[in-house]
């Protein structure tokens, strides 16, 4: 997103939340535009604008969004079919009900495979009694939610920060702005 596009986003936010932006100085506006431009450098303007509009449409508190809130809306808009923890568990239960645990395990999404661990875990869970299976379900849901939080946090890291980290690992730090 460019600085001009960030300015458009700020104008939309000023219209939706006028009392929060009414006393901004020119310098504060410039800093805000620069920050939004940098934080959304890897995102298309139309997607950011759609996320801002989605935030405004669903806002019940009357407060303008943080950058993180808009990033979360972008993830929601770009990954609308991400299953909930219970839906993920339902996929696992379905894989447990049939023979061919290896094939069924590998048919699960990769992030669920990492939580389950192995095809033999599917087999073990399929042989559990209901009480033990409920305990396994609770553990799966806890691990699923933690995994989804980790995925969301990793997706939120700006590409410029990832490049900086990568270059620091190699020993070549990029020059400052």
BAVEX-425107 format. One record per atom (N, C-alpha, C): x, y, z; residue in one letter. Coordinates in pm, whole numbers, plus 32768, in hexadecimal, padded with zeros to 4 digits. Each point is the difference from the previous one (the first is absolute). Example, Ala and Ser with C-alpha at 12.3 -4.5 7.8 and 13.67 -1.06 7.14 Angstrom:
<semis>
85277DC7830Ca
7FA780778000a
805A80788000a
7FDD80697FB8s
805280778006s
7FB3806D8049s
</semis>
This chain:
<semis>
80557F8B8000x
7FAB80758000x
805A807C8000x
7FDC80607FB1x
804F807A7FF4x
7FD780678069x
804E806A800Cx
7FDF806D805Dx
7F7C80437FD9x
7FEB80117F7Ex
7F82803C7FD2x
7F897FA78027x
80107F7E7FF3x
7F957FA48025x
7FEC7FFF8098x
806D8009804Bx
7FF480098092x
7FB6807E8028x
8016806C7FB8x
7FB9807D801Ax
7F6A7FEE7FE9x
7FDC7FB57F98x
7F737FE37FE6x
7FC27FB08073x
804C7F9F8033x
7FCF7FAF8070x
7FEB805A807Ax
805E8058801Cx
7FF3805A8072x
7F86805B7FEFx
7FE5802B7F86x
7F8B80537FE4x
7F807FB28020x
7FFC7F817FDBx
7F8C7FAC8020x
7FF07FF58097x
806F7FE98046x
7FF97FF48092x
7FD580838041x
802F80717FCAx
7FD680838035x
7F6A80127FEFx
7FCA7FD27F90x
7F70800A7FE9x
7FAF7FA8805Ex
80357F8A801Cx
7FB77FA28057x
801180208094x
807280398024x
8020801C808Dx
80318090800Ex
7FAB80637FE0x
802E808B7FFAx
803980378083x
7FC77FDA8070x
8030803A807Ex
808C7FD08026x
802A7F8E7FCDx
80857FCC8021x
806F80407FACx
7FDB80387F90x
806580367FA5x
7FF980997FF4x
7F9F80408042x
7FE9808F7FEBx
80758057802Cx
804B7FD88065x
806C80548033x
808B7FD57FCFx
80067FAC7F9Ax
80827FD47FCDx
804880737FBAx
807E800E8020x
805280657FBBx
80307FC87F7Ax
803680577FADx
80357FD47F7Ex
80707F9A8015x
805380178064x
806E7FA3801Cx
7FCA7F78802Ax
7F997FFF8053x
7FC57F80802Bx
7FC17FB77F8Bx
7FC0804A7FA7x
7FC67FC37F89x
806F7FC37FAAx
806C804A7FEEx
806F7FCF7FAEx
803E7F82803Cx
80127FFE8084x
80387F8B8043x
7FA17F897FF2x
7F7F80198010x
7F9C7F957FF5x
7FFF7FC67F72x
800380577F9Dx
80037FD17F74x
807E7FAF7FE6x
8071802F8030x
807E7FB77FECx
7FFB7F778043x
7FC97FFC807Ax
7FF77F818048x
7FA47F9E7FB8x
7F89802E7FD6x
7FA47FA77FBBx
803B7FD37F7Ax
804780577FBEx
803F7FDB7F81x
80677F928018x
804F800E8067x
80667F9C801Ex
7FC17F7C802Ex
7F9C80088056x
7FC47F878036x
7FAD7FB37F99x
7FCE80457F9Bx
7FAF7FBF7F99x
804680017F78x
8084800D8002x
804D80067F83x
7FEC7F837FABx
7FE87F8E803Fx
7FF27F827FB8x
7F6F7FE07FDBx
7FA4805A8023x
7F717FE77FEAx
7FC9805C7F93x
7FA27FCC7FB4x
7FBF80517F98x
7FA080628041x
7FFB80777FC8x
7FA880698034x
7F6F7FD0800Ax
7FCE7FBF7F98x
7F737FD48000x
7FE47FA08073x
80607FAB8021x
7FEE7FA2806Ex
8000804A8086x
805B805F8012x
8004804E807Cx
7F7F8051800Dx
7FD5803D7F94x
7F84804E8003x
7F887FA78023x
7FFC7F897FC8x
7F947FA38020x
80057FD88094x
80787FEC8035x
800F7FDD808Dx
7FD38073805Ax
8024807B7FDAx
7FD68076804Dx
7F68800C7FFDx
7FC47FEF7F8Cx
7F6E80087FF5x
7FBD7F918050x
803A7F897FFEx
7FCA7F91804Fx
800880208095x
807080388029x
80108027808Cx
7F9680678027x
7FF280697FAFx
7FA0806A801Ex
7F727FC78007x
7FDE7FAA7FA2x
7F797FC77FFAx
7FE17FA98079x
80657FC1803Ax
7FE77FA68070x
8024803D8088x
8033807B8000x
802B8041807Cx
7F8780288054x
7FFC7FCF8079x
7F958023805Dx
803280578073x
808580128008x
803A804B806Fx
801680937FDFx
800780237F81x
8012808A7FDAx
808F80328003x
80607FA38000x
808C80268002x
80427FDD7F7Ax
805A80567FD1x
80447FE27F82x
805A7F84800Ex
801C7FBE7F91x
804E7F848006x
809580198012x
803F7FA1803Ex
80927FFC8003x
802E7FBC7F7Fx
807F800A7FE5x
80387FBB7F8Cx
7FEA7F6A800Dx
80157FCB8078x
7FEB7F718018x
7F717FD47FE5x
7FA080558023x
7F737FDE7FE6x
7FE47FF87F6Bx
803E80597FB2x
7FED7FFB7F6Fx
80487F877FC5x
80757FE08033x
80467F867FD4x
7FA97F85801Bx
7FBE7FFF8074x
7FA77F8F8022x
7F8B7FF87F9Fx
7FC880737FDBx
7F9280017F9Ex
80317FD07F78x
807A80257FDBx
80387FD07F81x
80097F688002x
80317FC8806Fx
80097F6D800Bx
7F767FC27FF6x
7F9D803E803Fx
7F787FCD7FFAx
7FCB80037F6Fx
801C806B7FBAx
7FD0800C7F76x
80487FA27FA1x
80807FE68018x
804D7FAD7FA4x
7FFD7F6C8025x
7FD77FDE807Bx
7FF67F74802Cx
7F777FE7803Fx
7F9480167FB6x
7F7B7FF5803Ex
7FD97F728027x
80417F9D7FC5x
7FD77F768019x
80597FB78063x
80508049804Dx
80567FC18064x
7FA47FBF8069x
800D7F7E8013x
7FA67FBD805Dx
801A80288091x
7F957FF9804Fx
800E8016808Fx
80417F84803Dx
802180088080x
803D7F8E8044x
7FA27F877FFEx
7F8080158014x
7FA27F907FFEx
7FF17FC57F73x
800680567F9Bx
7FFC7FCE7F77x
807F7FB17FE0x
8072802E8034x
807D7FB57FF0x
7FF87F788043x
7FC57FFD8078x
7FEF7F818046x
7FA27FA37FB2x
7F99803A7FC3x
7FA47FAF7FAFx
80497FBE7F8Bx
806180487FC4x
80517FC47F95x
80517F8B8035x
803780138077x
804F7F95803Fx
7FA77F88801Ex
7F8C801A8038x
7FA27F918020x
7FDA7FB47F82x
7FEA80487F93x
7FDE7FBE7F82x
80747FA87FD1x
807B8032800Ex
80767FB27FD9x
80117F86805Ax
7FCF8007807Bx
800D7F90805Ex
7F9C7F917FE2x
7F95801D7FBBx
7F937FA17FEDx
80177F9B7F91x
806580107FB4x
80137FA87F8Ex
80897FBE8006x
800C7F947FB7x
80837FC17FF4x
805780557FA5x
807F7FE78001x
805D804E7FAEx
802B807E8047x
802A7FF1807Fx
802480738051x
807180537FC3x
805D7FBD7FBEx
8070804A7FC4x
7FCC805D7F93x
7FAC7FCC7FA7x
7FC980517F95x
7FA7806E8037x
7FAE7FDF8061x
7FA58063803Cx
804F806C8049x
806C7FD98042x
805580618046x
803A80637F9Bx
80357FCD7F91x
803F80577F9Dx
7F9A80537FB2x
7F807FDB8007x
7F9780507FBFx
7FD680778057x
80257FFD8081x
7FDF80708058x
805780797FDBx
7FCD8079801Bx
805480777FE9x
80807FF68053x
806B803A7FCDx
80847FF48041x
7FFF80318091x
7FBB806E801Bx
7FFE80338088x
7FB97FA0805Fx
7FA07FB37FD0x
7FBF7F9B8054x
805B7F87800Fx
80467FDB7F95x
80627F92800Bx
8064801D806Ex
802F807C8008x
806480238065x
7FC77FF2808Dx
7F80801B8010x
7FC17FF28084x
7FEC7F6D8022x
7FD07FB37F9Fx
7FE77F718017x
80847FB78016x
8062801C7FAEx
80847FC58010x
80217F927FA0x
7FAA7F9A7FF6x
80207F8E7FAAx
7F827FAF7FE4x
80057FAD7F98x
7F8F7FA77FE4x
7FE37FA08075x
80697FD88045x
7FEA7FA48070x
7FB080448070x
800A8084800Bx
7FAF80478064x
7F6C7FF77FDCx
7FE0800A7F7Fx
7F757FEE7FD4x
7FCE7F768029x
80537F9D7FE8x
7FDD7F768023x
7FE97FF48097x
805B8038804Fx
7FF27FF88091x
7F8280468030x
7FE280747FC8x
7F8780478028x
7F837FB37FD7x
80047FBF7F8Dx
7F8C7FB37FD1x
7FE07F8D805Ex
80617FCF804Ax
7FED7F8E8059x
7FE180298090x
7FFC8082801Cx
7FE7802F8089x
7F6C7FF68024x
7FE77FF58083x
7F758009802Dx
7FD680948000x
7F8180188013x
7FCA80877FF1x
803D80638062x
80177FDA807Dx
803A805C8063x
808D802B7FD8x
80527FA07FD8x
808880217FD7x
800080547F80x
7FA17FE27FA7x
7FF7804B7F83x
7FD88092801Ax
7FAC80168064x
7FDC808A8023x
807B804C8033x
80557FBC804Ax
807C803D802Fx
805A80217F88x
80097FA27FA0x
804F80187F87x
7FC780757FB1x
7F7B80097FFAx
7FC0806F7FBAx
802380858042x
7FFA80068083x
8021807C8048x
809180287FE6x
805A7FA08000x
808C801E7FE2x
8011802F7F70x
7FBB7FBF7FA4x
800780287F73x
7FD180907FF1x
7F908022803Cx
7FC980887FF4x
80608067803Bx
803B7FE28071x
8062805A803Dx
807780147FA3x
80337F927FC9x
807280077FA6x
7FDA80457F7Cx
7F897FE77FCFx
7FD1803E7F84x
7FFA80988011x
7FC4802D806Cx
7FF380908017x
808A8041800Ex
805C7FBD8045x
80888036800Cx
804480047F78x
7FEC7F9A7FAFx
803D7FFA7F7Ax
7FC7806E7FA7x
7F7D80178006x
7FC280697FAEx
8032808A802Cx
801080138081x
803680808031x
808D80147FCCx
80517F988003x
808980077FCDx
800180207F6Ax
7FA97FBF7FB5x
7FF780187F6Fx
7FD880927FE7x
7F9B80328049x
7FD4808B7FEEx
80718061801Fx
804A7FE6806Cx
806D80598025x
80707FFE7F98x
801F7F8A7FCCx
80697FF77F99x
7FD580467F7Fx
7F807FF27FDCx
7FCF80417F87x
80018098800Ex
7FF88032807Ax
7FFB80908017x
808A80427FFAx
80697FB28002x
8087803B7FFDx
8017803C7F75x
801E80827FFCx
8019803F7F7Dx
80787FC07FB9x
7FF87FFC7F7Cx
806D7FC47FB1x
808480478018x
7FFC80828019x
807C804A801Ax
80417FD08081x
7FB07FDD8063x
80367FCC807Fx
803A7F757FE9x
7FBA7FAD7FB3x
80357F7B7FE1x
8084800A7FB5x
8009805F7FA4x
807D80137FB5x
8070802C805Fx
7FDF8057805Dx
8063802E8062x
80327F8B8055x
7FA37FAE802Fx
80257F8C8052x
80577FA07FB0x
7FD87FE67F84x
804E7FA67FACx
808D80367FE9x
800A80827FE5x
8084803A7FE8x
80538001807Fx
7FC080108073x
80497FFD807Fx
80377F74801Ax
7FB77F9B7FD7x
80307F76800Fx
80797FE77FA8x
7FFF803D7F8Cx
806F7FEF7FA2x
807580598028x
7FE4806A804Bx
8069805A802Cx
800A807D7FACx
7F9C80167FAAx
7FFF80777FABx
7F8780528024x
800F80658050x
7F9180558026x
7FE680697F95x
7F7F80147FDCx
7FE180667F9Cx
8019808C8039x
801B805E7FA7x
8015808A802Cx
7F7B803E8021x
8000805F805Ex
7F858043802Ex
7FC380597F96x
7F84802D801Ex
7FB780577FA2x
803E80887FF9x
</semis>
